[in-house]
Amino acid sequence: MSINQNLVRIHLVIARAVNGKISEGFNKFAKDEQGDVPGWVLVVLMTTGLVTAIWTIAAPRLTAILRNSLDSMNGIH
């Protein structure tokens, strides 16, 4: 799965939460626990931002590590 596909999925989850189309399980939890919905949205947005920033920085390095590992395994038969 590509980074763009993951970002689209994350965006859809956030959009559903913001638009009030939260899943039934979460609605049940929200009814039981009177929480701060804007706080939860902020936590989701901040977490998404952190994951995106870290992934953007780490992706090239992780790709290089994986490629080097696979290339070294090609020599072993």
Secondary structure as a PSIPRED ss2 file (coil, helix, strand):
# PSIPRED VFORMAT (PSIPRED V4.0)

   1 M C   1.000  0.000  0.000
   2 S C   1.000  0.000  0.000
   3 I H   0.000  1.000  0.000
   4 N H   0.000  1.000  0.000
   5 Q H   0.000  1.000  0.000
   6 N H   0.000  1.000  0.000
   7 L H   0.000  1.000  0.000
   8 V H   0.000  1.000  0.000
   9 R H   0.000  1.000  0.000
  10 I H   0.000  1.000  0.000
  11 H H   0.000  1.000  0.000
  12 L H   0.000  1.000  0.000
  13 V H   0.000  1.000  0.000
  14 I H   0.000  1.000  0.000
  15 A H   0.000  1.000  0.000
  16 R H   0.000  1.000  0.000
  17 A H   0.000  1.000  0.000
  18 V H   0.000  1.000  0.000
  19 N C   1.000  0.000  0.000
  20 G C   1.000  0.000  0.000
  21 K C   1.000  0.000  0.000
  22 I C   1.000  0.000  0.000
  23 S C   1.000  0.000  0.000
  24 E H   0.000  1.000  0.000
  25 G H   0.000  1.000  0.000
  26 F H   0.000  1.000  0.000
  27 N H   0.000  1.000  0.000
  28 K H   0.000  1.000  0.000
  29 F H   0.000  1.000  0.000
  30 A H   0.000  1.000  0.000
  31 K H   0.000  1.000  0.000
  32 D H   0.000  1.000  0.000
  33 E C   1.000  0.000  0.000
  34 Q C   1.000  0.000  0.000
  35 G C   1.000  0.000  0.000
  36 D C   1.000  0.000  0.000
  37 V H   0.000  1.000  0.000
  38 P H   0.000  1.000  0.000
  39 G H   0.000  1.000  0.000
  40 W H   0.000  1.000  0.000
  41 V H   0.000  1.000  0.000
  42 L H   0.000  1.000  0.000
  43 V H   0.000  1.000  0.000
  44 V H   0.000  1.000  0.000
  45 L H   0.000  1.000  0.000
  46 M H   0.000  1.000  0.000
  47 T H   0.000  1.000  0.000
  48 T H   0.000  1.000  0.000
  49 G H   0.000  1.000  0.000
  50 L H   0.000  1.000  0.000
  51 V H   0.000  1.000  0.000
  52 T H   0.000  1.000  0.000
  53 A H   0.000  1.000  0.000
  54 I H   0.000  1.000  0.000
  55 W H   0.000  1.000  0.000
  56 T H   0.000  1.000  0.000
  57 I H   0.000  1.000  0.000
  58 A H   0.000  1.000  0.000
  59 A H   0.000  1.000  0.000
  60 P H   0.000  1.000  0.000
  61 R H   0.000  1.000  0.000
  62 L H   0.000  1.000  0.000
  63 T H   0.000  1.000  0.000
  64 A H   0.000  1.000  0.000
  65 I H   0.000  1.000  0.000
  66 L H   0.000  1.000  0.000
  67 R H   0.000  1.000  0.000
  68 N H   0.000  1.000  0.000
  69 S H   0.000  1.000  0.000
  70 L H   0.000  1.000  0.000
  71 D H   0.000  1.000  0.000
  72 S H   0.000  1.000  0.000
  73 M H   0.000  1.000  0.000
  74 N H   0.000  1.000  0.000
  75 G C   1.000  0.000  0.000
  76 I C   1.000  0.000  0.000
  77 H C   1.000  0.000  0.000
